[in-house]
Amino acid sequence: MELSQDEFPAYVNYYSLSLREKMSSLIGLIKPDVSIPRSNCEVLLIVGGGTLIEIKGKVTNWLIGDLIQELESTKLIYMGAVSSNNFSNLSCPDIQLYSRIARHTFFASLMARIIPKTYFKDLDQHIDEVCFYFLHGLSKEVIKKIKTNMRITKLKLTFEDRMWKKILNRLKPKVLVIEDASYGSMSNLVRIAKLQGLVVVEPQHGWIGPSHGSYNYGTHIYNEHSDYLPDYILTYGKYWAEGIRHPGSMIPIGKPVLNRLGLSCNKVQSHKTLLLTSSGSDINRFVELAINVSRELDKFAVNVKLRLHPSERDRFKDQVISKLYGSSVELDSNFDVYASLLTSNWVAGFSSTVLFEAIALGVKPIALESPLSDYYSDPSFMAIAKNEVDLIRFVTNGLDSDKDTNLRLDIWANNSENRIRIFFGQTLDIGLRKKPQI
């Protein structure tokens, strides 16, 4: 199912709304108007839509695309900027957009300044206690900003709680699949759903491990607040559940798109290319590293590509292009990271899930040593380069070796589509789409 930009409104700029639209949305805070028809579904997916890749010239959402293809009765609530690319290749019978879910932020901010401060008395007292016992040295100005943000959050949650209850009442799902369900921003929805007897599932979308705050909780959470966290996390493989403290059950599902690409990566012609992936590190240091390494690798006819993190592209692209001028380093502008990986022999970075994804695609990962490397890399699966000399040595020593196309099944579970069907069909008793007869 492909949707054009014209079928749905673009993301709303709150400050450009007309007075009539502002008043309409303000009324929505008091009496939410959820324009979703009563139509039962078994699985309701709630996602942000940033997990996009390009396959054979078409953009698809790898986080939920395969779920929708396998499950019989689904609906999707998409929370994010609307693009014609966000839903390509999704044969979902009923895609719903709820742009108003963000619009209330503007009015929650407005109302926080209008409502008497006595309404927030208990909240302010709690913040004062937290600051006194745990956040010594904060200025009065900083504490004032914290209180303002928390007041806005309280108003937002009041609105969202009513809205989600109305949505769940109209759609009556059995299962909620929520992106970032463990992060806290969706915890109220998780609790509302679980109190109604619904099952909450979170699909893994990136790196998780012992140092990730959203997947490691103490005894207090386990005993008293586990209803704010999902029942299940669908992991890429059993490796990702090791060493974390989370009350939910970890179910190794894999990543279907990597299964498909990994099984076919031996068909890709080998390229003498090193892909350097930035991940929010010191961008100037990273560019300097790329230039220095390329000077040596040019002698071995190895191309060096530098790939910025999506969060860095708008901010640093022009700056990086200027710094790379005159060097042999190519700035990788490919939309799809997997397409870049499949044309590379090695991938190196300070901390990135891409280093683990490379393993599934037969690309050799090299972690660059940094204060974060102990937390986000694993010497069991990748080389650790302490400096530029190490990085050059790892590349040149392995120059003539073939790619290792064996998937590391503990990191990336195989047969992902079948695992999805077993979990949803057998464990959760959800209807599945019939497989076409071959």
FENCOR-V554235 format. One record per backbone hydrogen bond with DSSP energy under -1.0 kcal/mol. NH is the residue of the N-H (numbers start at 1). CO is the residue of the C=O. If there is no record, write none. Layout:
nh: {NH,NH}
co: {CO,CO}
This chain:
nh: {7,8,16,17,22,23,24,25,26,27,28,31,36,39,41,43,44,45,46,47,52,53,55,58,60,65,68,69,70,71,72,75,76,77,78,79,86,88,90,92,96,98,101,102,103,104,105,106,108,109,110,111,112,113,115,119,120,121,124,125,126,127,128,129,130,131,132,133,134,138,143,144,145,146,147,148,149,150,151,152,153,154,155,156,157,158,159,160,161,162,163,164,165,166,167,168,169,170,171,172,174,175,176,177,178,179,181,183,187,190,191,192,193,194,195,196,197,198,199,201,202,204,212,215,217,222,223,224,225,228,229,231,232,233,234,235,235,239,240,241,242,244,249,251,253,254,258,259,260,261,262,263,267,268,273,274,275,276,277,278,286,287,288,289,290,291,292,293,294,295,297,298,299,300,301,302,303,305,306,307,312,313,316,317,320,321,322,323,324,327,330,332,340,341,342,344,345,346,347,348,349,355,356,357,358,362,363,364,366,367,368,369,373,375,376,377,381,382,383,385,391,392,393,394,395,396,397,399,401,409,411,412,413,419,420,421,422,423,424,425,426,427,428,430,433}
co: {4,5,13,14,18,19,20,21,22,23,24,27,34,170,171,73,175,75,177,77,50,60,58,55,53,61,64,65,66,67,431,43,94,45,96,47,83,85,87,90,76,78,98,99,99,100,102,103,104,105,106,107,108,110,111,116,117,118,120,121,122,123,124,125,126,127,128,129,130,135,139,140,141,142,143,144,145,146,147,148,149,150,151,152,153,154,155,156,157,158,159,160,161,162,163,164,165,166,167,168,42,42,199,44,201,46,178,180,184,186,187,188,189,190,191,192,194,193,174,176,232,234,209,212,245,218,219,220,221,225,226,200,200,249,202,233,251,410,237,238,239,241,231,233,235,235,255,255,256,257,258,259,264,265,271,303,346,305,348,307,282,283,284,285,286,287,288,289,290,291,293,294,296,297,298,297,272,274,330,276,309,309,312,313,316,317,318,319,320,324,304,306,336,337,338,341,273,273,364,275,366,352,353,353,354,359,358,345,347,383,349,385,370,372,372,373,378,378,365,367,387,388,389,390,391,392,393,396,398,407,408,408,236,415,416,417,418,419,420,421,422,422,423,424,70}
